[in-house]
Structure formats: structure tokens, C-alpha cells
């Protein structure tokens, strides 16, 4: 399969002769006219997807060039890293054609150990990204950052507001866990929250994470895919999304979440969706997305080789006995990064299927909670799924 067949090239960034300092564009191999980048040694490949039809906006302006303009003018990273910009996937004859292109591109990049970063398009593109993992034959975790929960409605009616139906109902089912960060209660029907609880999925209100954005780090560290709906950022800071509202995540918090995602050794794809260039006042949203991509890539350069890449045998092990539970809780702390994990036991015979999920990222606060004879909710939800 030739990846070049899926993409429309971009215009090369123009660097003024008087500019002496290196720019972020210097890290990139670019797909320009008659020049598709060589992917040998590339760590991250970004590409745009110009598809908004499932968002109910036939005439949406699908243009990711404003994001690139802002991205390439940022200053270079402290560490050298090989990056590629593959260009844009234009909308196909049908939406399904676009899905197929995104799926095949993501699948090929992941097989080459290249992290795809998808920019633009409606958030239902997440399903195509998810479908790329089917050939890997392993269960995965998905984290979304969204003010709403995109479930519900008629499962046969596939839209950007209920695309998670398609993921959860997909057969074969290879979704182990789903988490959403930043939902706003008045935008979410209680029946959906009840459904999340019954399925042992994790949902965190905006207020829970806004008080301390560090609480999001274990969540994104557990993800294979992170899908970020830009409308989760408040309208005053990111107006370039049709569903942006007066409340939401701050821009600096969005950048921190992106950095956490990049630092995760487990994460293998990252998407930033619902950008609308025609709504973007003064290019503010494009600038924020560019900074989020920069922070994500910086995070990748800071990866420590922790679990699942590193061996837990090298970690510090802590055993906590709870007086009300039959299990001792086992925690691990990485000497490389000072990050924490909980070891959740699984039944005999399921080791191969769930090997990647029994060691669950957590915070030091959850370890302290256990030492105070209180079972962490995340441990219990994971245990229910494993059994």
C-alpha cells in the first residue's frame, strides 16, 4: 500500500531570509508537490482530515492550513526528533470512503511504530482511528476529552454526536476501557452516566479535573488512543468550533493534557477534532491547536520507557492490606519517572487477553487512599472488567 495515494500535498512553509533561529518546521519532512516524505526513522506523522458531514454541516470549511501556519512558526524543541506532515485526506465520495482512508493510514503508521496525529474533521473520525487497531488483535483503551458524552440516539444513525455507539458495539469488540475527561453535567443526560457506571467506564466532570489538571495524567497514561474535541475548551479561548460553550477547559490545561498524552509510553495515536476554520476568530483556535501539538510532541521526547515498555521488576513495590477486602493491593512506583501503577489481579486463563490492562496507572493520592483503608474506585472498576 502506498500512503501517498491517500493524501493531498501542502504548501511548504516560507522562511524569511532574515530569520536566523530554527523553527518547528525544521523538524518536519513535508509532503509537498511531487515530494512525499521518507518515513524511515520518523516518530510522529501528522495529517489533516477534511470531513465534517456526520456533524451535519455539509458546507463546513475544512481547512487545516491555519493550524500548520501557527505550528511551523513555533520555536524548535530542545531535543531532535524526526517528524512528518503527510498532508490532508480530503473527503471521499462517501463518508465511508473517508473512514476507510483514515483506517488504512493509521493502521500502516502504527505498524511502523509511527504515532499518527490527526487534525481537523468531526470527532466521528475517532471511529476510523479505532478501527485501525483491529488487525493488531489486542484490546485497547480509549480516552476522549469532551464536554458531552457522544453516546445515545439511534445506533443505526451514525453521527459525530453518537459515534461512541459504533465503537462500543463494534464486532469483534477490542475496547477494554473508555474514559471521558471534562464533561459538563448539564450537557449530559443522566441515563448516559448510569450506562457508563454499568459498563465500568470512567467519566470525570469538568470540576473534578479543573481543580488540579494533574488528575488527568493517569487517565491519559492508560490510553492507546486519545481523542480531543476542541469544543471542550471554553469558547472565549477556542471559538473555532461549532459546539464551543462559555465553560470548559482552559487553553493551558488543554496543552498540559496533550503533553501528558505524549509522555505516555502506551499511547499510539492522538486526534484533535471539531476545528472549523470559518468560525475561528483571528486564528485563536488554530494557535491553541498548534501549541497542543507542540506540547504533545515534546511529551513524546520525554518518554521514560515505563510500563508497558519497561519491566515492572525494576519498580518499587508497595503492598497495602485493606481490612475489609480479601485482596492485598499492590502498587508499583517507577524509579525513572516517579509515576505510580496499581496491580489488579485477573482470573487464571485470561492472562494473554488482558496482560496489557492489569497494571493500571494511578496517582500517589490513590496509594495514600489505600493506606487509609479505602479502596480506590479505579482499582474496583478495573477488577470488575477483568473478572
N, C-alpha and C positions, 0 to 999 in steps of 0.2 A: 504494500500500500504506500502510495506517495502522498505525503501530507500536503504538498504544495497544491494539489488539486482542490483542496477544501478552502483555500484562503485567497482573499483579495489583498494585494500588497498595499503598503502605506508609503507616504512620502517621507523621505529621510529628513530628520531634524536639521535645521540650518544653524550652524555655529558661527557667530560673528568673528571676524579675523582678530579683533582686538581682545577677545576673551582668552585669557591665559589659563584660568583654572579649569580643571576637568569637571565635566558634568555627568549626571547619572546616565545619560545616553551612551557614554563611553563604555559602559559595562555590557551593552547590548549588541547582539548580532541581529540585524534587521531584515525583514522581508520587504525589500523594495522591488521596483520594476526589474524583472529578469534576474533577480538575485534572491534565492531562498536560502536562509541561514543553515549552515552546517551545525548539526545538533550534538556532535561528539563533544563530551565534556560539559555540556550545558546542564545547569542545575534547575533552572526555572524558566518556563516558557509562558509568556502572556499572550492572550489573543482576545479580540472582541467578538461578541455575538450580537448581530443586529436583528433581533427578533422580539417583537412585542405583541404579537397577535393574540396570544392567550390572555393578555392583560386587557383585552377588549379595546385596544387602541390601534386601529388599522393604519392610521396616518402618523403614528409616532415618529419623531425624528430620531433615527438610530444612528448616532454618531459618537464614536469613542475617541475621535481625534482630539477634542478638547482635553481629555484625560491625559493622553500621550503628550500633548504640548506642555502641560504642567509637570508631568512626571520627568520628562527628559531634561527640563531646566533645573531640576533639583541638583544639589551637590552630590558627588560620588560618595560611596561608602568607604569606611576605613579599611575594609577587607576586600580583596579582589574576589569576584565571583562571576562566572560566565552565565549570561542571560540571553534569551532570545525573544524577539517580538515576531510572532508568526503572521501578524496581520489580522484580518477580520473574516469571520464566517458571515456572509450575507444571508438574509432569509431565503429559504428554499421555496420551491414551487408550493409545497405544503409545509405546515409546521412540523410534521413528522419527518420531512426531509432535513430540516434544520436539526432536529433531535438526533437523527442518525449521524449527521456530520459531527456534532459535538461529542457523541458517544464514541465514535471511532477515533477521533483525535485524542480525547482524554485517555482512552484505552491504550493507544500506541505510546503516548508520552509516559504514562505510568509504568508501562512495561519496560521503558528505557530508563526508569528511575529519574524522570524529569517531572517536576511539580507543575501541573497546569494552573495558571491563574486566569480565570475567566472574568472579563469586564463587560458590563453593559448587558442589555437584554432583560426580559422579565424573569422573575425568580423561578418560574417553572422549568427553566433551563437546568436547575438543580437535578431534576429527574434524569435528564440525559447524562449528566455528570455521574450520578449514582449508578446508572445502567452500565457504565463503563467498567464497573468493578465485578460484574457478573462472571467474566471469564477468569478472574483471579481466584474464584472458588474459595472465598473466605468471608466470614461475617464481618461487618464494618459498623462504625459509629458515625452518625451524622449530627452536627450541631448547626443550628440556624440562629441568627441574630435578627429578631423581627418584633415589631410592636404587636403583631397579631399571630395567631396560630392558623396556618394555612391548611386546615382540615375542613371537612364538612361538605354539605350540599350533596348533590347527585354524583356518586362516584364515576358515572359514565360521562359526566360533563367536566372535562379536564381544563382547568383554568389556572392562572397564576395565583389565585386565592385558595385553591384546594389541591395543589399539586402533591401535597404530602399524602393524600389518599392513594395516589398512584404508586408512591414509594412503599407505603406500608402494605398495600395489597399485592405488590409485585410478586410473581411466582417465577422461579424459586425465590423464597424470602431469604435474603442475606443481610438484613438490617438487624443488628443486635440491640443497639440503643439509639434513641433520639433525644436530643436536648434542645430547648429553646431558651435563649437569653434575652431578657428585656421586654417581655410582653407587658401590655398595659391592660389592667383588669377590665376597664370599661369598654375595651375593644374586643374582648374575648367572651364568648358565651360560656356559661358555667358548665354546660354539658360537655364541652371540649376539654375543660380542665378535669372533669370527672373521668373522661375517657383516657386522658394522659395518665392519671393515677392508676386506673385499672390495668394499663399496659406497662406500668412501672417505668414510664418515661419521665424525664426531668424537665420541669419548666420553672423559670425563675423570673419573678416580676421585676420591672424596672427599678422599683425602690429597693429590692434586695441586693441588686448589684451596683446601683448608683452610689450607695454609701461607701463602698470600697470595691473599686473595679478589680482589685486583686482576687476577689472571689471567683472571677470568671476564668482564671488561669487553669485550675484543674479540669474545668469543663472542656475547654478547647484543647488541652493536652491529651484528652481521651478521644479526640475526633480523628477520623480518617478524612472526612470532608467537612469544611466549614463554608456555609452559605450565608452571606451577609446582605440583608435587604437594606439598602441605603436609606429607605424611609424610616428605619428605626432611629436614625439621627434626627434631632429636632429641626423643624422647618427653618428656624432662624439661622441655622448653621449649614444646612444642606437643602436648599429649596428645589434642587433639580430632580425631584421625584414626585410623581403624581399623588402618592399617598402619605407624604410627609405631614406631620402634625405639630402642634405647638409644644408638646412634651416629647422627650426621647433622650437618647444617649447624646452626650456632648462629643464634639469632634475629637478632643484629645483622648477621651475614653475609647472611641472607635479605633483610633490609632494604637492604643495600648492593647486592645483585644487582637488587632491584626498582628502586632508584634508577638503576643503570646502564641498565636496560631503558628507563626513562622518558627518559633522556638521549639515547637512540639516535634519530637522525633517520629511520632506516629502519623502525623498529618501528611497526606499525599496530594491533596487538591484544595483549592481555595477559590471562591467565587464572590464577586461583588456585583449585585444586580439592582434593577429598577432605576438605573440612571436615565434621565431624559434631558438631552442637550437643549431642547427647545424650551424647557422650563427653568434652566439653570441661570439664575440671575448673576450677571457679572462673572460667571465661571467659578463661583464659590464651591459648588459641589464637585466639579472636576478637580479642583485643587485639593479638596479633602480626600477624594478617592486616590489621587496621586500620592499623597502623603501616607495613606494607609498601605498602598502597595510598597512604598519605600520602607515603611516600618515592618511589613511582613517579610520582605527580602532581607532586611537587616536581621530580623529574628532568625531566619534560616542560617545566616552566617554564624549565629551564636549557639547553634545546637550543640548539646553536650554528649551526644551518643548515649543517652539514658534509655530506659526501657521504652519500647521493646527491642531496641538495638543492643543496648548493654545487658550484661548478666546481673540478675538480682543477687547473685552470690557475692558480688562486690559491695553490696549495700549494707548499711547498718540496720539490724533487725531489732524490732521492739515488739514484745508480746504483752498484751493487755488482757487481764482476766475480768470479765463482767460477771457480777454476782447473779444477775437474772438471766443469763444466756448460757446455752450449752457449749457455745464456741468461744475459744480464745480468739481475740482479734490480733492479727499480725500486721504490723506496719513496717515499711521499709523506707529508709531515707538515703538518697543518693549523695555520696561524698563529693561528686562532681558539681552538682547544682544546688544541693540542699533542698531538693524537692521531695515530696512525700507520696507514697502509694499505700493502699490497703490491699491485703491479700484475701480475696473472697474465695472460699472453697467451693468446688463443684463436684457433682456426683461422679463416681467411677464410670468409665466408659464414654464420657463426654470430653475428655481432655483435649483431643485433637481439634474438635469443633470450636471449643471455647478457650483454647490456650491463650489467645490474644486479649482476653477480656477479664480474666480472673484477677489480674493485678490492676487495681483501679486508682487513677490519680486522685489525690486528695490534698487537703491543706493541713498545716500544723495545727490549726484550730480544731480540725476533726480528730486528730490524735489526742489533743487535750480533752475534747469532749468524751472520748472513750475512757481516758484515765479518770474522768469524773463519773464513771459507771453509767454512761449514756451512749446507746448505740447510734452511730451516725446514720442518717437516712439514706445516704448514698450506698453504704455497705448493704443495707437491708434490701433496697431496690435491686441492686445487682445480684444479690443472693437469690431473690425470687426468680429472676430471669434465668439464672444458671440451673436452677432446680426445676 
